[in-house]
């Protein structure tokens, strides 16, 4: 039975050696709250166009039984998850996050921002800054509709979104805006796990280690020093 790596699955993670240092590249493909809202609007538009096409073509179709009509118009409902998946996939964005013993970098080598991992830092999730404004807007629209005798329900987007932040010497640095609690939690826990592994290597076993030799910190009097002295 193959042992599953703690870095399998979402988000995409690669582990390798670069310049003699253990390095991790994490590439989460996520929806922002704006992209999630746009995907839903485009899904609704796609269904409207499909329904309009069915209505026009129905005049030329010889459908003589109930099951035929159910299958014909049922395609409108069956295609909803297909359209939604398609638009969400197209609107997802990918960001490259690189971590090694010395640095955390957002973006590629020649772009983005770099931070010194040896300084106090941590990864965290916080609610999106626009959550409160969205909630107030939705409450206003619901009350307005209720006064007109209507019942509506507004879908939250920012209330279901999070800022992934890098706390750097107590200062907030936004890394990603992520729609969906499950996706946001997966990204932040992966980064924390990698950070812990790197800490286990650079801090003499004070974090999680992937290899037994990473648990030992070289110091005065170790075998390596004895071999150098004899040479």
C-alpha positions in Angstrom: 0.0 0.0 0.0 1.4 3.4 -1.0 1.8 5.9 1.8 0.0 9.1 1.1 2.2 12.2 1.2 0.9 15.1 3.5 1.4 17.3 0.5 -0.9 15.4 -2.0 -4.1 16.8 -3.2 -5.3 20.4 -3.3 -3.5 22.8 -3.4 -0.9 21.6 -5.9 2.4 21.3 -4.1 5.9 20.5 -5.4 8.9 19.6 -3.2 12.4 19.7 -4.5 16.0 20.8 -3.8 17.2 24.1 -5.1 20.7 25.4 -4.4 21.0 22.7 -1.7 17.9 23.9 0.1 14.6 22.1 0.5 12.0 24.1 -1.4 8.3 24.0 -1.7 6.2 25.5 -4.5 2.4 25.7 -3.8 0.1 26.7 -6.7 -3.5 27.1 -5.5 -6.2 27.6 -8.2 -9.0 29.4 -6.5 -12.1 31.5 -7.0 -12.1 35.0 -5.7 -15.5 36.2 -4.4 -15.9 38.4 -7.5 -15.1 35.5 -9.8 -17.6 33.3 -7.9 -20.3 35.9 -8.4 -19.4 36.3 -12.1 -19.5 32.6 -12.6 -23.0 32.3 -11.2 -24.2 35.2 -13.4 -22.7 33.6 -16.5 -24.2 30.3 -15.5 -27.7 31.9 -15.3 -27.1 33.6 -18.7 -26.0 30.4 -20.3 -29.2 28.6 -19.0 -31.3 31.4 -20.4 -29.8 31.1 -23.8 -30.2 27.3 -23.7 -33.8 27.7 -22.6 -34.5 30.2 -25.4 -32.9 27.8 -27.9 -35.1 25.0 -26.6 -38.2 27.2 -26.9 -37.4 28.1 -30.5 -36.5 24.6 -31.6 -39.6 23.1 -29.8 -41.8 24.4 -32.6 -40.0 22.2 -35.1 -39.8 19.1 -32.9 -42.3 16.3 -33.1 -42.5 15.2 -29.4 -45.6 13.3 -28.8 -45.3 11.9 -25.3 -44.7 13.2 -21.8 -41.3 11.5 -21.3 -40.1 13.1 -24.5 -41.0 16.6 -23.2 -39.5 15.8 -19.8 -36.2 14.8 -21.3 -36.3 17.7 -23.7 -36.8 20.4 -21.0 -35.0 18.4 -18.3 -31.7 19.1 -20.1 -32.1 22.7 -18.9 -31.7 21.5 -15.3 -29.1 18.8 -16.1 -26.8 21.4 -17.7 -26.8 23.7 -14.6 -23.9 21.9 -12.9 -22.1 21.6 -16.2 -22.3 25.3 -17.0 -21.4 26.2 -13.4 -18.3 24.0 -13.4 -17.3 25.3 -16.8 -17.5 29.0 -15.8 -15.9 28.4 -12.4 -13.0 26.5 -14.0 -12.4 29.3 -16.5 -12.5 32.1 -13.9 -10.2 30.4 -11.3 -6.9 32.1 -10.8 -3.6 30.6 -9.8 -0.9 32.1 -7.7 2.6 30.7 -7.1 3.8 30.6 -3.5 7.4 29.5 -2.8 8.9 28.6 0.6 12.4 27.5 1.6 14.4 27.8 4.8 15.2 31.5 4.2 12.3 33.0 2.4 8.6 33.0 1.6 7.8 34.4 -1.8 4.5 35.3 -3.4 4.8 35.1 -7.2 7.7 34.1 -9.4 11.4 34.8 -9.2 11.2 38.1 -11.0 7.9 39.4 -9.7 5.9 39.4 -6.5 7.0 40.0 -2.9 9.6 38.1 -0.7 9.7 37.8 3.0 12.4 36.6 5.4 11.2 33.4 7.0 13.7 33.7 9.8 11.8 36.7 11.2 8.6 36.1 13.3 5.8 35.1 11.0 2.6 33.0 10.6 -0.2 32.2 8.2 -3.8 32.9 9.0 -7.3 33.3 7.6 -9.5 36.3 8.3 -13.0 37.1 7.1 -13.1 39.2 4.0 -13.2 43.0 4.6 -16.3 43.5 2.5 -18.4 41.0 4.5 -20.1 43.6 6.7 -21.0 45.8 3.7 -22.4 42.9 1.8 -24.5 41.8 4.8 -25.9 45.4 5.2 -26.7 45.6 1.5 -28.5 42.2 1.5 -30.5 43.2 4.6 -31.6 46.4 2.9 -32.7 44.6 -0.3 -34.6 41.9 1.7 -36.5 44.5 3.7 -37.2 46.5 0.5 -38.6 43.4 -1.2 -40.6 42.5 1.9 -42.3 45.9 1.9 -43.4 45.2 -1.6 -44.8 41.8 -0.6 -42.0 39.8 -2.1 -39.7 37.2 -0.6 -36.1 37.1 -1.8 -32.9 35.4 -0.6 -29.5 36.9 -1.5 -26.6 34.6 -1.9 -23.5 35.7 0.1 -20.1 35.8 -1.6 -17.9 38.0 0.6 -19.4 36.4 3.7 -18.2 33.1 2.4 -14.7 34.4 1.5 -11.5 34.9 3.4 -8.2 36.8 3.2 -5.2 34.5 3.4 -2.7 36.7 5.1 1.0 36.4 6.0 1.6 38.0 9.4 5.2 39.4 9.2 6.5 40.8 12.5 2.9 41.4 13.5 2.0 43.2 10.3 -0.7 42.0 7.9 0.2 41.1 4.3 -2.6 39.9 2.1 -1.7 36.9 -0.1 -4.9 35.6 -1.6 -8.7 36.3 -1.5 -10.4 32.9 -1.5 -14.1 32.0 -2.0 -15.1 29.0 0.0 -14.2 27.9 3.5 -13.1 24.4 2.5 -10.7 25.8 -0.1 -9.3 28.5 2.1 -8.7 26.1 5.0 -6.9 23.7 2.6 -4.5 26.4 1.5 -3.7 27.8 4.9 -3.2 24.4 6.5 -0.9 23.3 3.7 1.2 26.5 4.1 1.3 25.9 7.9 2.4 22.3 7.4 5.2 23.3 5.0 6.3 26.1 7.4 6.4 23.6 10.2 8.6 21.2 8.2 11.0 24.0 7.2 11.1 25.0 10.9 12.0 21.4 11.9 15.0 21.6 9.6 16.3 25.1 10.3 15.5 25.2 14.1 17.2 21.9 15.1 14.0 19.7 15.3 11.7 22.3 16.8 9.2 21.7 14.1 8.0 18.7 12.1 10.7 16.8 10.2 10.2 14.7 7.1 13.6 12.8 7.4 15.2 11.4 10.6 18.5 13.3 10.0 16.5 16.5 10.1 16.0 16.0 13.8 19.7 16.4 14.7 21.3 19.8 14.9 25.0 20.0 14.1 26.9 21.6 16.9 30.4 21.8 18.5 31.8 18.3 19.2 29.6 16.5 16.6 31.1 13.8 14.4 31.3 16.1 11.5 33.6 18.5 13.5 35.7 15.5 14.7 36.3 14.4 11.1 37.3 17.9 10.1 39.7 18.1 13.0 41.4 14.9 12.1 41.8 16.0 8.5 
